[in-house]
């Protein structure tokens, strides 16, 4: 029997938790709730949730801090819930490793769309069919991607990436030297056509480069910005 994905809903407003629970359970997800940051952090570290819906404004530890601390130990996908106009919170959320955000007041349909986009099991491999090869490993001089294990090694050291960071790197690596626009990356890696913010791509590229640079500056330098167009993974000549 297929296990239902489990989601932790974190918000200090019971009304919002109840609304999200109702819609998510209708889609077949298992839901647990937390009303403050400390409880959320404890639950998220003790339990392997498939996804966390995390409000930014929480009593005690706020959502940004919860996400930052969680990222030190886990790569669970996180969707931040932010109030309208809290632009700096959204950017901060991406900088500490959030995968996406939803702006309040939100439509439940949009939340479901974004949750499904992140949970879709085929999302990491949906774009591989056109470039499928006999081996799922992608090997460059300073960078090895073992797709079956979702393992990235740079400069001989394993690199811990969040799910979206991994998918972004893998997507670029499948078609080396090909330039992808931010719109293409948002559509194919995040599965968004109508929702989303192009800065999502920029922030994830920045974080990906920083993580690779810690172990291999040569690997980090492979992710190249093509000004006015987008990004590519450039193979050293």
Residue, then its C-alpha position, 0 to 999 in steps of 0.5 A: x500500500x502506498x504511503x500517504x505524504x505527510x505534511x506539517x502545517x505551522x501557523x499560530x492562527x487556528x483558523x488557517x491551520x484548520x482551513x489548510x488541514x481540510x483542503x490537504x486531507x481532501x487531497x489525501x495527505x496526512x496532516x500534523x499541526x504546530x502553532x509556534x516555532x519551537x514546537x514546529x522545530x522539534x516536530x520537524x527534526x524528530x519526524x521525517x515529514x514530506x513537506x512543511x507549510x511554515x508561517x513566517x510570523x510565529x510567536x517565539x522563534x519565527x518561521x525564518x529562524x525555524x527554516x534556518x535551524x532546520x536546514x542545518x540538519x534536514x533538507x525537508x521541502x519548506x513552503x513559507x506562508x507570508x503576509x502580503x507586502x512582506x517582500x523582505x521575508x520572502x527573500x529571507x526565506x529563500x536565503x535560509x533554504x525555503x523552496x517556495x512561498x505562498x502569499x496570504x490571503x491565499x487561495x487553497x487551490x494555489x496552495x494545493x498546486x504548489x504542494x503537488x508541484x514540490x511533492x510530485x515524485x516525477x519532478x526530479x526525473x520528468x525532464x530526463x526522457x529526452x536525454x536519458x542514458x544507460x547510466x544515471x550518473x553524470x560525471x564531470x572533472x570536478x563534479x559527480x551527480x549520482x541520480x539514483x542516490x541523489x548524491x552530489x560530489x564536488x572536489x571529492x567531497x559530498x555536498x548536502x543540497x536541498x531537494x530543489x537545489x539538487x533538482x536545479x543542478x541536475x537539470x542544468x547538468x543533463x544538458x551541459x553548455x545549454x543556456x536556460x532562461x529563468x522562465x524555463x527553469x521555473x517551469x521545468x524545475x519548479x513546475x510553475x507556469x502561472x505562479x512563482x517569482x523569477x528571483x526564486x531561481x536566482x536565489x537557488x543558483x546563489x545558494x547552490x554556488x555557495x555550497x559547491x564553492x565550499x568544497x570545490x571552487x572549480x565546480x561552483x564556477x561551472x554554473x555560469x550566468x549568461x547576462x540577460x538570458x539565464x544560466x548554464x552549466x559550463x563544462x571546462x574545456 
